[in-house]
Amino acid sequence: MLDGIRVIELGANLAGPVAGEILAHLGADVLKVERPEGDDARGWGPPFWKGTSPGFLAVNANKRSITVDLKDEDAVAGLIGLIGEADVLIQNMRPGSLDTLGLGAETLTKKFPTLVYCSVWAFGRTGPLKLKPGYEPLLQAFSGLMMQNGDEGGPPTRIGTSILDYGTGMWLAIGALAGLVHRAATGKGTIVDASLFETGLAWMKGHYVSFLSSGQMPERHRTGSNRVVPFEAFETSTGPIIVAAGNDRLFVKLAKALGHPEWPGDPRFATNGARVAHKDALIGEIAAIIATRSKGEWIDALEAEGVPCGVINALPEAVATAQAKALGIVQPVPGDDELSLIALPLWFDGARPGIRRAPPTKIGEHDHEVRASKGRWPTAG
């Protein structure tokens, strides 16, 4: 899809590399620029896969790694030459650090007017916290995500994956693609900015409108919802299942499967709004019924009535499902018969972009290609 597009990734840790990974999976030639000591994420462990952090491997497939010492003026000059031949630059260095090196957005887009320059910020490109650095846990807390996550009455809880880093990488990749479309139409590049804080607020936008509507903070509902009932996990005699009766029609089907076809006629339960208002009473009754049978029995009974439901998988179970295998989203890595990675969750004309190149396990693994090209854009080896 992006054959011929050249990307410089001055990215470390997670959000910037995620954006670069997306473009690389889509076919772009991505040069990952690392400090001589390498991306910090290489050391995020244990565990390690043959000496490299799983966190690094997960977001750096289909890239080439080169090293540039940003304290070396000649090395920076060589990097600027490479940027001049690139279509997209992605950077998530410490805010303000590139400006002093002549690598800031305003400087490089003036020098190279067709460049799409993409930056990741912690708190955003402007405002009193513009230059403040930050990591995932700090921004989950600052954006309100932690306060909305966890058990009712319990402490604020971090979401168990780097949702802001991954999400910001996605937004940045979308911005880069929009920038390329803009360039194709106008001949001019653009500056794209995204931040973990803005991504967190974007993930909270449904809660924000609820707050505007009611004047009250939405309550935590663990596996459930504060707007749709029933829409959560229930314990069976052999483990939990999720039940998602997302509208009044599905609630009628659920009530029948649970042996209470009269519930939809009860004013407390007749509409979703009524069920939200009487959630404790309804959930208590459903929980008592579901606890009497196994999860397999309930999955069969609920699916027979057309009620959306499912088991709660651990990660090994999720990737081992027949559905995951049919989708082929877990792909082998070229050159390592034992390593597989989660591929891009997109299809084009019935096919998923593949993993063409293993993540660069060695720092500067492709420096020789740059040296051989004498400072020009290296030919992919």
N, C-alpha and C positions, 0 to 999 in steps of 0.2 A: 504493500500500500504506500509506503514512504521510500521506496527505492530511489536512491540518488540524493536523498536528504541527509545532510551532514550535521551532526550535533556535537558540540563541546559540552561536557558535563563537568563543571567545577563543583561537584556535589560530594558531600560526605554524610555519613550516618544514614539518614533514611529518606526524608521527604524529597530532596533533590534527586537522589538515585532512583526513587520510585518513578518520578517523572521521566527520567532518562530511560529506565527500563521499559516503560510503556511505549515510548517512541522507538526503542530498539526492537521490541517485539513486533512493531508495525512495519519494520523493515529499514529504519534509518540506520546509518552508520554512526555509532556513538563512540566517541573517544572520551573515556573517563580519565580526567586529570587528577592525579593524586599527589600529595606531598611526598617527598622521598621516603618518609616513614610510613606512608600509606593512610588510607581511610581509617578513622578510628573504629568504624564498625567491624573491621577485620578482627579486632580483639575482643568483641563482645561475646564472652563465653567464660567458662564452659557451658554447654558442650561445644566441641569443635568437630568439623568434618575434615579430616586429613590436614589439620592445622589451621583451617579457616573457619571463622564464625558462621554458623547457619544463618544468622541475620544478614550477613554480607552476601552470602551466596543467594539468598532468596530474592534479592532485588538487583542483581548485577549481571544476569545472563545477557547474551547477545551484545556485549560491549567489549571494547579493547581498552586496556589500561596503559596509560603513559604517566611518567613522573615529571613534575615541574617544580623546581625550587623557587618559590615566589619571592625569596630574598635575593635571588640572582637576577640582575638586570638583563643579562643576555638571555637567560631562560624565559623571562617574562616577555622580552621582545619576540622570541621565537613563538611563544604561545599566542601573542597578538597576531602574528602572521597566520597561524592556524585558524584563529577566530575569523580573520578576514576571508577565509575560504569556506567558512561554515554557514549554515542556514539558521541554526538555532543555538543559543547559548543558555545553559541552565546553571544556576549557581545558588547555593545555600550556605555560603561562607558567613562568618560572623558579620553582623550588620556594619556597614561602613568600611570593612577591611579592604575591599577591592578598589574603592575610590582612590586611595592613596597610591595605588600601583598603576593608575591609568586604565583600570579594568572595570570601572563603574558603568552603569547603564547609559548615562547621558554621554559620556566620553566615547564609548564604543559604538553606539548607534549613530553618533555624529560622524565618526570615522568610517563606519560601515553602514550606510543608510538602509541596506536590505536585511540587516540582521534582526532576528526575532530574539530579544533579550529577556529571559525569564528568571525571576528571582523568587526565592522562598524567604519569607520573614517569619519571625516568631510571633510578633504582635501586630505587624502591618507596616506598610511603606511610609506611613505618616503618623502623626500623633506623638504625645509625650513619651511613649514607650518604644518609639521607632527603633532605637539603637539597643534596646534591651535584648539579650540573647535568651533563649528558652528551649526546653525540651518537652517531650510529650506529657509527662505527669504534671508539670507546671501549667501547661496550657489546658489540659483537661480540667484542672482545678479552676483556672482563671475564667474559662469560658462557661462554666456552669455545668459541664457534663458530669463531673464527679458528684455534685450535689443531687443530681437527678438519678444517679445509679446506685443500686444496692437494695437491701431489705428495708421494708417499712420500719421506721424508727431506728435504723442502724446508722453507722457512720457513713460519710461520703465514700464512694468506692470507685477506684480506677477501672475503666473498661479494660478487659483483659487482652486487648491487642492494640497496636499503635494506630488507632483509628484516625487521629489527626495527621500524623505523618503520611499515612497511606492516602487519606482523603486529600490533603494538600498537594501531594504528588499528582493525584488524578486531576485536580483543578488546574494545576500548572500545565499538565500535558494537554488538557482541553484548550487552555489559553494559547499554548504553542501552536496547536493545529489551527485555531482561529486566526492567529497571527500569520501563518503561512497562507491561509485563504485570502486574508487581507492583502498580503504582499502580491499574490498572484493577480489580484484585481487592480492594485494601485502602483505596484512596483516599489512600495515602501515597507520597511520593517516596522516593528512596534516594540514597546516595552510592556511586558506582562508581569504582574505582581500577584502573589498569593501568600497567605499566612495561616499558621496553625490556629490563631485566635479567630480569624474570620471563618475558617472551616468549622471550628467548634460552634460558633454562633449559627452557622448555616445548618448544622445537624440539629440544633435546638429550635429551629424556626416554628415547628408545630407547637412546642411547649410555649414559645413566645406568644403566639396568637391566642393560645388558651389562657395565658396570664392576662393579656389585654382584655379578653372576653369576660373573665371572671374576677380579676383583681386579686387572685389567689395563686400561690405557687402550686403547680401540679404535684400531686403526691407521688411518691415512689410506689411502684407496684411489682417489684421483683421481676418475675417472668411475665407479668400481665400488663394491662393498659389502663389508663385513667379515663379513656374515652370510649372503649369498646368492651362489652361484657357479654358472655365469658370469652376470654382471649388470653389464656395463660396455661401454666403447667398444673397437672394434678397427679398425685401419687396413686398408682395402682398397687395391687398386691405384689407386683414384681418390679416396680420401678416407675419413674415418671413418664408421662406423655404430655404433649402440647395439644390443647383443644382450641380451635379458633373459629368460633361461630360469629363471623364478622358482620352479620346483618340479621334482621328479624326473620327472614325466610330460613336462614340456616339455624336460627335458634329453634324454630318449629321442628326441624329435623332432629336437632340435638335432644330436645325434650322427648320426642318419640323414642329415640334410641335409649334414653335413660329411664324409660318407663313412666314418664310423666307428661303425657300429651296435653294435660290440662294447663300446664304452666303458661303457654302463650295467651291463655284467656285470663290469667291472673293480672289485675291492674299493676301489680308491683313489677311484673316481668314482661308485659305485653310489648313494650318498645325498648330500644336500646337505651334511651334516656332514662326510662324507668328502671331498667336493670342496673345502670350506673348508680342511680340513687339508692338502690337496695342491694348493692353488690355483696355486702357481707352475708346477708341472708341467703342469697342465691348461691354464692360460691360455697358456702358451708354445706348446703344440701347436695350440690354436685360432687363436692369432695367426698362426702360420706358414701355416695353411691359408687363412684369410680374406685374407691379403695377396696371394694369387695371382689374385684375380678383382676385378672392379669392384664398387662399392657397389650399382649398379643390379642386377647379376647376383645378388649375395647377397641383396638385399632380396626379389627375386622368388623365389629358391630357399628362403629361410627362411619367407617368408609362405606358400608352397605347402605347407609342412609344419606351418603353424600356430604358428611360433615368433615371439613378440613381438620386433619389431626396428624400427629406423627410422633415418633420416638425422639428422645434427646440423645444424640450421639456424642461420644467423645471423638476427638480428631481422628484416631486410627480407624474408628468405625465409619466415620463420614467418608474418608477417602477410599475405603474398601467396599463401599456400597456399589451395587450393580449400576446405579445411576451415574455415579462418578466415573466408573470405568467406561460406561457407554459414551460419556461426554469426552473422555480422553483429556481431561484438564490436567491430570498429573502426567508429565512427560519426562522421558529419559533425557539425560544431559549428554551431548556428544563428548566422547573421550573419557567418560567415567561410567562404567557399566553398572555401578552401584548407586549412583546419585540420580534422583529425580526431583523435579521442582514443579510448583504450581504454575501453569502457563497463563497467558493472557485470557481473561474471562470474556472473550469476544469471538464471534464467528463472522466470516465474510464469505458470501456465496457458498455456505455450507461447509466451510473449512476454518479451522483455528490456526492463527499464526503459530509457527513452531519455534522451538528453541534451537537455534542454528549454531550457537557458540556457547561453550561453557563459561561461567563467570571467571574472570581473571584471578586465579588463585595466587599468582605471584604479583607483587607490587611492581608496576612498570613492565608487565609481561610483554607489552608490544612496543617498548621504547625503540627496539631495533628497526621497526618499520618506519618510525618517524625519522630516525637517523639516516636510514637508507634513502628516504625521500628528500633529504637535504632541506628540511624545514617546510616542505610543501605537505599538503594533505596526503597522508600515507595510503597506499593501496592496501585494501584489506587482504591479509594473508590467510 
